[in-house]
Amino acid sequence: MKKKKLIREQVDASLSQFSSLYNTNIPRKGWIRAIRDALGMTARQLAERLGIAQQAVARIEKDEIDGSVTIKTMRRIAEQLDCQFVYGFVPKTSLKETIQTRAKQVAAKRLTEANQTMALEDQSLYAKENIQVLSEMIDDLVYTSPSNLWDKL
């Protein structure tokens, strides 16, 4: 359990430096075209640097906008534009918060199911007890991070 928590904290710390990129807008014509234009480089010149036809550069720029360009191609083009292609995920919140949110969803579903069974047996919990049980279930799920945490609800 401690190992999972430590790994999560280390990844969270590494990813936190990218949080400012979360709201970065992709240029309307894509990064390749934006950087190429900013450098004053024509499609023909980039094509020559890459050893491909000019039409291939136009196709690659279109593929980038469509989201179908490969990472390998982006790395190759970045190199010719004197750039470093960076690939990664920028979490919307921290990984810890994501796990806590999911744990709350799972715990709420489990508690609802348990309450339905208990109601049939006339053993329902009071609202205050429900809140306490829910909080304990969430804490337990966050701490243990069971393998079924991310199963479909």
DRENBA-681185 format. One record per atom (N, C-alpha, C): atom name; x, y, z; residue number from 1. Coordinates in Angstrom, 1 decimal, decimal comma. Layout:
# DRENBA-681185
{'CA'; {X; Y; Z}; NUM}
...
//
This chain:
# DRENBA-681185
{'N'; {0,8; -1,2; 0,0}; 1}
{'CA'; {0,0; 0,0; 0,0}; 1}
{'C'; {0,9; 1,3; 0,0}; 1}
{'N'; {1,9; 1,2; 0,8}; 2}
{'CA'; {2,8; 2,4; 0,9}; 2}
{'C'; {3,5; 2,6; -0,4}; 2}
{'N'; {3,9; 1,5; -1,1}; 3}
{'CA'; {4,6; 1,6; -2,3}; 3}
{'C'; {3,7; 2,3; -3,4}; 3}
{'N'; {2,4; 1,9; -3,5}; 4}
{'CA'; {1,5; 2,5; -4,4}; 4}
{'C'; {1,4; 4,0; -4,2}; 4}
{'N'; {1,3; 4,3; -2,9}; 5}
{'CA'; {1,1; 5,7; -2,5}; 5}
{'C'; {2,4; 6,5; -2,9}; 5}
{'N'; {3,5; 5,9; -2,6}; 6}
{'CA'; {4,8; 6,6; -2,9}; 6}
{'C'; {4,9; 6,8; -4,4}; 6}
{'N'; {4,6; 5,8; -5,2}; 7}
{'CA'; {4,7; 5,9; -6,7}; 7}
{'C'; {3,7; 7,0; -7,1}; 7}
{'N'; {2,5; 7,0; -6,6}; 8}
{'CA'; {1,5; 8,0; -7,0}; 8}
{'C'; {2,0; 9,4; -6,7}; 8}
{'N'; {2,6; 9,6; -5,5}; 9}
{'CA'; {3,1; 10,9; -5,1}; 9}
{'C'; {4,3; 11,3; -6,0}; 9}
{'N'; {5,2; 10,4; -6,3}; 10}
{'CA'; {6,3; 10,7; -7,2}; 10}
{'C'; {5,8; 11,1; -8,6}; 10}
{'N'; {4,9; 10,4; -9,1}; 11}
{'CA'; {4,3; 10,7; -10,5}; 11}
{'C'; {3,6; 12,1; -10,4}; 11}
{'N'; {2,8; 12,3; -9,4}; 12}
{'CA'; {2,1; 13,5; -9,2}; 12}
{'C'; {3,1; 14,7; -9,1}; 12}
{'N'; {4,2; 14,5; -8,4}; 13}
{'CA'; {5,2; 15,6; -8,3}; 13}
{'C'; {5,8; 15,9; -9,7}; 13}
{'N'; {6,1; 14,8; -10,4}; 14}
{'CA'; {6,7; 15,0; -11,8}; 14}
{'C'; {5,7; 15,7; -12,7}; 14}
{'N'; {4,4; 15,3; -12,6}; 15}
{'CA'; {3,4; 15,9; -13,5}; 15}
{'C'; {3,0; 17,3; -13,2}; 15}
{'N'; {3,2; 17,7; -11,9}; 16}
{'CA'; {2,7; 19,0; -11,5}; 16}
{'C'; {3,5; 20,1; -12,2}; 16}
{'N'; {4,7; 19,9; -12,7}; 17}
{'CA'; {5,4; 20,9; -13,4}; 17}
{'C'; {4,7; 21,2; -14,8}; 17}
{'N'; {3,9; 20,3; -15,2}; 18}
{'CA'; {3,2; 20,5; -16,5}; 18}
{'C'; {1,8; 21,1; -16,4}; 18}
{'N'; {1,4; 21,4; -15,2}; 19}
{'CA'; {0,0; 21,8; -14,9}; 19}
{'C'; {-0,3; 23,1; -15,7}; 19}
{'N'; {0,7; 24,0; -15,9}; 20}
{'CA'; {0,5; 25,2; -16,6}; 20}
{'C'; {0,2; 25,0; -18,1}; 20}
{'N'; {0,5; 23,8; -18,6}; 21}
{'CA'; {0,2; 23,5; -20,0}; 21}
{'C'; {-1,2; 23,0; -20,2}; 21}
{'N'; {-1,9; 22,8; -19,1}; 22}
{'CA'; {-3,3; 22,2; -19,3}; 22}
{'C'; {-4,2; 23,1; -20,1}; 22}
{'N'; {-4,0; 24,4; -20,0}; 23}
{'CA'; {-4,9; 25,3; -20,8}; 23}
{'C'; {-4,2; 25,9; -22,0}; 23}
{'N'; {-3,1; 25,2; -22,5}; 24}
{'CA'; {-2,5; 25,7; -23,7}; 24}
{'C'; {-3,3; 25,3; -24,9}; 24}
{'N'; {-3,6; 26,3; -25,7}; 25}
{'CA'; {-4,4; 26,0; -26,9}; 25}
{'C'; {-3,5; 25,6; -28,1}; 25}
{'N'; {-3,9; 24,6; -28,8}; 26}
{'CA'; {-3,2; 24,1; -30,0}; 26}
{'C'; {-3,4; 25,2; -31,1}; 26}
{'N'; {-2,4; 25,6; -31,8}; 27}
{'CA'; {-2,6; 26,5; -32,9}; 27}
{'C'; {-3,6; 26,0; -33,9}; 27}
{'N'; {-4,4; 26,8; -34,4}; 28}
{'CA'; {-5,5; 26,4; -35,4}; 28}
{'C'; {-4,9; 25,6; -36,5}; 28}
{'N'; {-3,8; 25,9; -37,0}; 29}
{'CA'; {-3,2; 25,1; -38,1}; 29}
{'C'; {-2,2; 24,1; -37,6}; 29}
{'N'; {-2,1; 23,9; -36,3}; 30}
{'CA'; {-1,2; 22,9; -35,7}; 30}
{'C'; {0,2; 23,4; -35,4}; 30}
{'N'; {0,9; 22,7; -34,6}; 31}
{'CA'; {2,2; 23,1; -34,1}; 31}
{'C'; {3,2; 23,1; -35,2}; 31}
{'N'; {3,2; 22,2; -36,1}; 32}
{'CA'; {4,2; 22,1; -37,2}; 32}
{'C'; {4,1; 23,4; -38,0}; 32}
{'N'; {2,9; 23,7; -38,5}; 33}
{'CA'; {2,7; 24,8; -39,3}; 33}
{'C'; {3,1; 26,1; -38,5}; 33}
{'N'; {2,6; 26,2; -37,3}; 34}
{'CA'; {2,9; 27,4; -36,5}; 34}
{'C'; {4,4; 27,7; -36,3}; 34}
{'N'; {5,1; 26,6; -36,0}; 35}
{'CA'; {6,6; 26,8; -35,8}; 35}
{'C'; {7,3; 27,0; -37,1}; 35}
{'N'; {6,9; 26,3; -38,2}; 36}
{'CA'; {7,5; 26,5; -39,5}; 36}
{'C'; {7,3; 27,9; -39,9}; 36}
{'N'; {6,0; 28,4; -39,8}; 37}
{'CA'; {5,8; 29,8; -40,2}; 37}
{'C'; {6,6; 30,8; -39,4}; 37}
{'N'; {6,7; 30,6; -38,1}; 38}
{'CA'; {7,4; 31,5; -37,2}; 38}
{'C'; {8,9; 31,5; -37,5}; 38}
{'N'; {9,4; 30,4; -38,0}; 39}
{'CA'; {10,8; 30,3; -38,5}; 39}
{'C'; {11,0; 30,9; -39,9}; 39}
{'N'; {9,9; 31,1; -40,6}; 40}
{'CA'; {10,0; 31,6; -42,0}; 40}
{'C'; {10,4; 30,5; -42,9}; 40}
{'N'; {10,1; 29,2; -42,6}; 41}
{'CA'; {10,4; 28,1; -43,4}; 41}
{'C'; {9,2; 27,6; -44,2}; 41}
{'N'; {9,4; 27,5; -45,5}; 42}
{'CA'; {8,4; 27,0; -46,4}; 42}
{'C'; {8,2; 25,5; -46,3}; 42}
{'N'; {7,0; 25,0; -46,8}; 43}
{'CA'; {6,8; 23,6; -46,8}; 43}
{'C'; {7,8; 22,9; -47,6}; 43}
{'N'; {8,2; 23,5; -48,7}; 44}
{'CA'; {9,2; 22,9; -49,6}; 44}
{'C'; {10,6; 22,8; -48,9}; 44}
{'N'; {10,9; 23,8; -48,1}; 45}
{'CA'; {12,2; 23,7; -47,3}; 45}
{'C'; {12,2; 22,6; -46,3}; 45}
{'N'; {11,0; 22,5; -45,6}; 46}
{'CA'; {10,9; 21,5; -44,6}; 46}
{'C'; {11,0; 20,1; -45,2}; 46}
{'N'; {10,3; 20,0; -46,4}; 47}
{'CA'; {10,3; 18,7; -47,1}; 47}
{'C'; {11,7; 18,3; -47,5}; 47}
{'N'; {12,5; 19,3; -48,0}; 48}
{'CA'; {13,9; 19,0; -48,4}; 48}
{'C'; {14,7; 18,5; -47,2}; 48}
{'N'; {14,5; 19,2; -46,0}; 49}
{'CA'; {15,2; 18,8; -44,8}; 49}
{'C'; {14,8; 17,4; -44,4}; 49}
{'N'; {13,6; 17,0; -44,6}; 50}
{'CA'; {13,1; 15,7; -44,2}; 50}
{'C'; {13,3; 14,6; -45,3}; 50}
{'N'; {13,6; 15,1; -46,5}; 51}
{'CA'; {13,9; 14,1; -47,6}; 51}
{'C'; {12,6; 13,5; -48,1}; 51}
{'N'; {11,5; 14,3; -48,1}; 52}
{'CA'; {10,2; 13,9; -48,6}; 52}
{'C'; {9,6; 14,9; -49,5}; 52}
{'N'; {8,5; 14,6; -50,2}; 53}
{'CA'; {7,9; 15,5; -51,1}; 53}
{'C'; {7,1; 16,6; -50,3}; 53}
{'N'; {7,0; 17,8; -51,0}; 54}
{'CA'; {6,3; 18,9; -50,4}; 54}
{'C'; {4,9; 18,5; -50,0}; 54}
{'N'; {4,3; 17,7; -50,9}; 55}
{'CA'; {2,9; 17,3; -50,6}; 55}
{'C'; {2,8; 16,5; -49,4}; 55}
{'N'; {3,8; 15,8; -49,0}; 56}
{'CA'; {3,9; 15,0; -47,8}; 56}
{'C'; {3,8; 15,9; -46,6}; 56}
{'N'; {4,5; 17,0; -46,6}; 57}
{'CA'; {4,5; 17,9; -45,5}; 57}
{'C'; {3,1; 18,5; -45,3}; 57}
{'N'; {2,4; 18,8; -46,4}; 58}
{'CA'; {1,0; 19,3; -46,3}; 58}
{'C'; {0,1; 18,2; -45,7}; 58}
{'N'; {0,3; 16,9; -46,1}; 59}
{'CA'; {-0,5; 15,8; -45,5}; 59}
{'C'; {-0,2; 15,6; -44,0}; 59}
{'N'; {1,1; 15,7; -43,7}; 60}
{'CA'; {1,5; 15,6; -42,3}; 60}
{'C'; {0,9; 16,7; -41,4}; 60}
{'N'; {0,9; 17,9; -41,9}; 61}
{'CA'; {0,3; 19,0; -41,2}; 61}
{'C'; {-1,2; 18,8; -41,1}; 61}
{'N'; {-1,9; 18,3; -42,1}; 62}
{'CA'; {-3,3; 18,0; -42,0}; 62}
{'C'; {-3,5; 16,8; -41,0}; 62}
{'N'; {-2,6; 15,8; -41,0}; 63}
{'CA'; {-2,8; 14,7; -40,1}; 63}
{'C'; {-2,6; 15,2; -38,6}; 63}
{'N'; {-1,7; 16,1; -38,4}; 64}
{'CA'; {-1,6; 16,7; -37,1}; 64}
{'C'; {-2,9; 17,3; -36,6}; 64}
{'N'; {-3,5; 18,1; -37,4}; 65}
{'CA'; {-4,8; 18,7; -37,0}; 65}
{'C'; {-5,9; 17,7; -36,8}; 65}
{'N'; {-5,9; 16,6; -37,6}; 66}
{'CA'; {-6,9; 15,5; -37,5}; 66}
{'C'; {-6,6; 14,6; -36,3}; 66}
{'N'; {-5,3; 14,7; -35,8}; 67}
{'CA'; {-4,9; 13,8; -34,6}; 67}
{'C'; {-4,4; 12,5; -35,1}; 67}
{'N'; {-4,1; 12,3; -36,3}; 68}
{'CA'; {-3,6; 11,0; -36,8}; 68}
{'C'; {-2,2; 10,9; -37,1}; 68}
{'N'; {-1,4; 12,0; -36,8}; 69}
{'CA'; {0,0; 12,0; -37,1}; 69}
{'C'; {0,7; 11,1; -36,0}; 69}
{'N'; {1,7; 10,4; -36,4}; 70}
{'CA'; {2,4; 9,5; -35,4}; 70}
{'C'; {3,4; 10,3; -34,5}; 70}
{'N'; {3,7; 9,7; -33,4}; 71}
{'CA'; {4,7; 10,3; -32,5}; 71}
{'C'; {6,0; 10,3; -33,2}; 71}
{'N'; {6,3; 9,2; -33,9}; 72}
{'CA'; {7,6; 9,1; -34,6}; 72}
{'C'; {7,8; 10,2; -35,6}; 72}
{'N'; {6,7; 10,5; -36,4}; 73}
{'CA'; {6,7; 11,6; -37,3}; 73}
{'C'; {6,9; 13,0; -36,6}; 73}
{'N'; {6,2; 13,2; -35,5}; 74}
{'CA'; {6,3; 14,4; -34,8}; 74}
{'C'; {7,8; 14,6; -34,3}; 74}
{'N'; {8,4; 13,6; -33,8}; 75}
{'CA'; {9,8; 13,7; -33,3}; 75}
{'C'; {10,7; 14,0; -34,5}; 75}
{'N'; {10,5; 13,4; -35,6}; 76}
{'CA'; {11,3; 13,6; -36,8}; 76}
{'C'; {11,2; 15,1; -37,3}; 76}
{'N'; {10,0; 15,6; -37,3}; 77}
{'CA'; {9,8; 16,9; -37,8}; 77}
{'C'; {10,3; 17,9; -36,8}; 77}
{'N'; {10,1; 17,7; -35,5}; 78}
{'CA'; {10,6; 18,6; -34,4}; 78}
{'C'; {12,1; 18,7; -34,6}; 78}
{'N'; {12,8; 17,7; -34,8}; 79}
{'CA'; {14,2; 17,7; -34,9}; 79}
{'C'; {14,6; 18,7; -36,1}; 79}
{'N'; {13,9; 18,6; -37,2}; 80}
{'CA'; {14,2; 19,4; -38,3}; 80}
{'C'; {13,8; 20,9; -38,1}; 80}
{'N'; {13,0; 21,1; -37,1}; 81}
{'CA'; {12,6; 22,5; -36,8}; 81}
{'C'; {13,4; 23,0; -35,6}; 81}
{'N'; {14,4; 22,3; -35,2}; 82}
{'CA'; {15,3; 22,6; -34,0}; 82}
{'C'; {14,4; 22,7; -32,8}; 82}
{'N'; {13,5; 21,7; -32,6}; 83}
{'CA'; {12,7; 21,6; -31,5}; 83}
{'C'; {12,8; 20,2; -30,8}; 83}
{'N'; {12,2; 20,1; -29,6}; 84}
{'CA'; {12,1; 18,9; -28,9}; 84}
{'C'; {10,7; 18,5; -28,9}; 84}
{'N'; {10,3; 17,4; -29,4}; 85}
{'CA'; {8,9; 17,0; -29,3}; 85}
{'C'; {8,7; 16,3; -27,9}; 85}
{'N'; {7,6; 16,8; -27,3}; 86}
{'CA'; {7,3; 16,3; -25,9}; 86}
{'C'; {6,0; 15,7; -25,9}; 86}
{'N'; {5,9; 14,5; -25,4}; 87}
{'CA'; {4,6; 13,8; -25,4}; 87}
{'C'; {4,3; 13,5; -23,9}; 87}
{'N'; {3,1; 13,6; -23,5}; 88}
{'CA'; {2,7; 13,3; -22,1}; 88}
{'C'; {1,3; 13,6; -21,8}; 88}
{'N'; {0,9; 13,3; -20,6}; 89}
{'CA'; {-0,4; 13,6; -20,1}; 89}
{'C'; {-0,3; 14,6; -19,0}; 89}
{'N'; {-1,3; 15,5; -19,0}; 90}
{'CA'; {-1,3; 16,6; -18,0}; 90}
{'C'; {-2,7; 16,3; -17,3}; 90}
{'N'; {-2,6; 15,8; -16,0}; 91}
{'CA'; {-3,8; 15,6; -15,3}; 91}
{'C'; {-4,6; 16,8; -15,1}; 91}
{'N'; {-6,0; 16,7; -15,1}; 92}
{'CA'; {-6,9; 17,8; -14,8}; 92}
{'C'; {-6,8; 18,2; -13,3}; 92}
{'N'; {-6,5; 17,2; -12,5}; 93}
{'CA'; {-6,3; 17,5; -11,1}; 93}
{'C'; {-5,1; 16,6; -10,7}; 93}
{'N'; {-4,8; 16,5; -9,4}; 94}
{'CA'; {-3,7; 15,6; -9,0}; 94}
{'C'; {-4,2; 14,2; -9,1}; 94}
{'N'; {-3,3; 13,3; -9,2}; 95}
{'CA'; {-3,7; 11,8; -9,2}; 95}
{'C'; {-4,3; 11,5; -7,9}; 95}
{'N'; {-3,9; 12,1; -6,8}; 96}
{'CA'; {-4,5; 11,8; -5,5}; 96}
{'C'; {-6,0; 12,2; -5,5}; 96}
{'N'; {-6,2; 13,4; -6,1}; 97}
{'CA'; {-7,6; 13,8; -6,2}; 97}
{'C'; {-8,5; 12,9; -7,1}; 97}
{'N'; {-7,9; 12,5; -8,2}; 98}
{'CA'; {-8,6; 11,6; -9,1}; 98}
{'C'; {-9,0; 10,3; -8,3}; 98}
{'N'; {-8,0; 9,7; -7,6}; 99}
{'CA'; {-8,3; 8,5; -6,8}; 99}
{'C'; {-9,4; 8,8; -5,7}; 99}
{'N'; {-9,3; 9,9; -5,1}; 100}
{'CA'; {-10,3; 10,2; -4,0}; 100}
{'C'; {-11,7; 10,4; -4,6}; 100}
{'N'; {-11,8; 11,0; -5,8}; 101}
{'CA'; {-13,1; 11,1; -6,5}; 101}
{'C'; {-13,6; 9,8; -6,8}; 101}
{'N'; {-12,8; 8,9; -7,4}; 102}
{'CA'; {-13,2; 7,6; -7,8}; 102}
{'C'; {-13,6; 6,8; -6,5}; 102}
{'N'; {-12,8; 6,9; -5,5}; 103}
{'CA'; {-13,1; 6,1; -4,2}; 103}
{'C'; {-14,5; 6,6; -3,7}; 103}
{'N'; {-14,8; 7,9; -3,8}; 104}
{'CA'; {-16,1; 8,4; -3,3}; 104}
{'C'; {-17,2; 7,8; -4,1}; 104}
{'N'; {-17,0; 7,7; -5,5}; 105}
{'CA'; {-18,1; 7,1; -6,3}; 105}
{'C'; {-18,3; 5,6; -6,0}; 105}
{'N'; {-17,2; 4,9; -5,8}; 106}
{'CA'; {-17,3; 3,5; -5,5}; 106}
{'C'; {-17,9; 3,3; -4,1}; 106}
{'N'; {-17,5; 4,0; -3,2}; 107}
{'CA'; {-18,0; 3,9; -1,8}; 107}
{'C'; {-19,5; 4,2; -1,8}; 107}
{'N'; {-19,9; 5,3; -2,4}; 108}
{'CA'; {-21,3; 5,7; -2,5}; 108}
{'C'; {-22,2; 4,6; -3,1}; 108}
{'N'; {-21,7; 4,0; -4,1}; 109}
{'CA'; {-22,4; 2,9; -4,8}; 109}
{'C'; {-22,5; 1,7; -3,8}; 109}
{'N'; {-21,4; 1,3; -3,2}; 110}
{'CA'; {-21,5; 0,2; -2,3}; 110}
{'C'; {-22,4; 0,5; -1,1}; 110}
{'N'; {-22,3; 1,7; -0,6}; 111}
{'CA'; {-23,1; 2,0; 0,6}; 111}
{'C'; {-24,6; 2,0; 0,2}; 111}
{'N'; {-24,9; 2,5; -1,0}; 112}
{'CA'; {-26,3; 2,5; -1,4}; 112}
{'C'; {-26,8; 1,1; -1,5}; 112}
{'N'; {-26,0; 0,2; -2,1}; 113}
{'CA'; {-26,4; -1,2; -2,2}; 113}
{'C'; {-26,6; -1,8; -0,8}; 113}
{'N'; {-25,7; -1,5; 0,1}; 114}
{'CA'; {-25,8; -2,1; 1,5}; 114}
{'C'; {-27,0; -1,5; 2,2}; 114}
{'N'; {-27,3; -0,2; 2,0}; 115}
{'CA'; {-28,4; 0,4; 2,6}; 115}
{'C'; {-29,7; -0,2; 2,1}; 115}
{'N'; {-29,8; -0,6; 0,9}; 116}
{'CA'; {-31,0; -1,2; 0,3}; 116}
{'C'; {-31,2; -2,5; 0,9}; 116}
{'N'; {-30,2; -3,3; 1,1}; 117}
{'CA'; {-30,3; -4,6; 1,8}; 117}
{'C'; {-30,7; -4,5; 3,2}; 117}
{'N'; {-30,0; -3,5; 3,9}; 118}
{'CA'; {-30,3; -3,3; 5,3}; 118}
{'C'; {-31,8; -2,8; 5,5}; 118}
{'N'; {-32,3; -2,0; 4,6}; 119}
{'CA'; {-33,6; -1,5; 4,7}; 119}
{'C'; {-34,6; -2,6; 4,6}; 119}
{'N'; {-34,3; -3,6; 3,7}; 120}
{'CA'; {-35,2; -4,8; 3,6}; 120}
{'C'; {-35,2; -5,5; 4,9}; 120}
{'N'; {-34,1; -5,5; 5,6}; 121}
{'CA'; {-34,0; -6,2; 6,9}; 121}
{'C'; {-34,4; -5,2; 8,1}; 121}
{'N'; {-34,9; -4,0; 7,8}; 122}
{'CA'; {-35,2; -3,0; 8,8}; 122}
{'C'; {-34,1; -2,7; 9,7}; 122}
{'N'; {-32,9; -2,5; 9,0}; 123}
{'CA'; {-31,7; -2,2; 9,8}; 123}
{'C'; {-31,0; -0,9; 9,2}; 123}
{'N'; {-31,7; 0,0; 8,6}; 124}
{'CA'; {-31,2; 1,2; 8,0}; 124}
{'C'; {-30,3; 2,0; 8,9}; 124}
{'N'; {-29,3; 2,6; 8,4}; 125}
{'CA'; {-28,5; 3,6; 9,1}; 125}
{'C'; {-29,1; 4,9; 9,1}; 125}
{'N'; {-28,8; 5,7; 10,1}; 126}
{'CA'; {-29,2; 7,1; 10,2}; 126}
{'C'; {-28,3; 7,9; 9,3}; 126}
{'N'; {-28,7; 9,1; 8,9}; 127}
{'CA'; {-27,9; 10,0; 8,0}; 127}
{'C'; {-26,5; 10,2; 8,5}; 127}
{'N'; {-26,4; 10,5; 9,8}; 128}
{'CA'; {-25,1; 10,8; 10,4}; 128}
{'C'; {-24,2; 9,6; 10,3}; 128}
{'N'; {-24,8; 8,4; 10,6}; 129}
{'CA'; {-24,0; 7,1; 10,5}; 129}
{'C'; {-23,6; 6,9; 9,0}; 129}
{'N'; {-24,5; 7,2; 8,1}; 130}
{'CA'; {-24,1; 7,0; 6,6}; 130}
{'C'; {-22,9; 7,9; 6,3}; 130}
{'N'; {-22,9; 9,1; 6,7}; 131}
{'CA'; {-21,8; 10,0; 6,4}; 131}
{'C'; {-20,5; 9,5; 7,0}; 131}
{'N'; {-20,5; 9,0; 8,2}; 132}
{'CA'; {-19,4; 8,4; 8,9}; 132}
{'C'; {-18,9; 7,2; 8,1}; 132}
{'N'; {-19,8; 6,3; 7,8}; 133}
{'CA'; {-19,4; 5,0; 7,1}; 133}
{'C'; {-18,9; 5,3; 5,7}; 133}
{'N'; {-19,5; 6,3; 5,0}; 134}
{'CA'; {-19,0; 6,7; 3,7}; 134}
{'C'; {-17,6; 7,2; 3,8}; 134}
{'N'; {-17,4; 8,1; 4,7}; 135}
{'CA'; {-16,0; 8,6; 4,9}; 135}
{'C'; {-15,0; 7,6; 5,2}; 135}
{'N'; {-15,3; 6,6; 6,0}; 136}
{'CA'; {-14,4; 5,5; 6,3}; 136}
{'C'; {-14,2; 4,6; 5,1}; 136}
{'N'; {-15,2; 4,4; 4,3}; 137}
{'CA'; {-15,1; 3,6; 3,1}; 137}
{'C'; {-14,2; 4,3; 2,1}; 137}
{'N'; {-14,3; 5,6; 2,0}; 138}
{'CA'; {-13,5; 6,3; 1,0}; 138}
{'C'; {-12,0; 6,3; 1,5}; 138}
{'N'; {-11,8; 6,5; 2,8}; 139}
{'CA'; {-10,4; 6,5; 3,3}; 139}
{'C'; {-9,8; 5,1; 3,0}; 139}
{'N'; {-10,6; 4,0; 3,3}; 140}
{'CA'; {-10,1; 2,7; 3,1}; 140}
{'C'; {-9,8; 2,4; 1,6}; 140}
{'N'; {-10,6; 2,9; 0,7}; 141}
{'CA'; {-10,4; 2,6; -0,7}; 141}
{'C'; {-9,1; 3,4; -1,2}; 141}
{'N'; {-9,0; 4,6; -0,7}; 142}
{'CA'; {-7,8; 5,4; -1,1}; 142}
{'C'; {-6,5; 4,8; -0,5}; 142}
{'N'; {-6,6; 4,3; 0,7}; 143}
{'CA'; {-5,4; 3,7; 1,3}; 143}
{'C'; {-5,0; 2,4; 0,7}; 143}
{'N'; {-6,0; 1,5; 0,4}; 144}
{'CA'; {-5,7; 0,2; -0,1}; 144}
{'C'; {-5,6; 0,2; -1,6}; 144}
{'N'; {-6,2; 1,1; -2,3}; 145}
{'CA'; {-6,2; 1,2; -3,8}; 145}
{'C'; {-6,4; -0,2; -4,4}; 145}
{'N'; {-7,6; -0,8; -4,1}; 146}
{'CA'; {-7,8; -2,2; -4,6}; 146}
{'C'; {-7,8; -2,3; -6,1}; 146}
{'N'; {-7,5; -3,4; -6,7}; 147}
{'CA'; {-7,4; -3,6; -8,1}; 147}
{'C'; {-8,8; -3,3; -8,8}; 147}
{'N'; {-9,9; -3,5; -8,1}; 148}
{'CA'; {-11,2; -3,3; -8,8}; 148}
{'C'; {-11,7; -1,9; -8,6}; 148}
{'N'; {-10,9; -1,0; -8,1}; 149}
{'CA'; {-11,3; 0,4; -8,0}; 149}
{'C'; {-11,8; 1,0; -9,3}; 149}
{'N'; {-11,2; 0,7; -10,4}; 150}
{'CA'; {-11,5; 1,3; -11,6}; 150}
{'C'; {-12,4; 0,4; -12,5}; 150}
{'N'; {-13,0; -0,7; -11,9}; 151}
{'CA'; {-14,0; -1,5; -12,7}; 151}
{'C'; {-15,2; -0,6; -12,9}; 151}
{'N'; {-15,9; -1,0; -14,0}; 152}
{'CA'; {-17,1; -0,2; -14,3}; 152}
{'C'; {-18,1; -0,3; -13,1}; 152}
{'N'; {-18,8; 0,8; -12,8}; 153}
{'CA'; {-19,8; 0,8; -11,7}; 153}
{'C'; {-21,1; 0,3; -12,2}; 153}
//
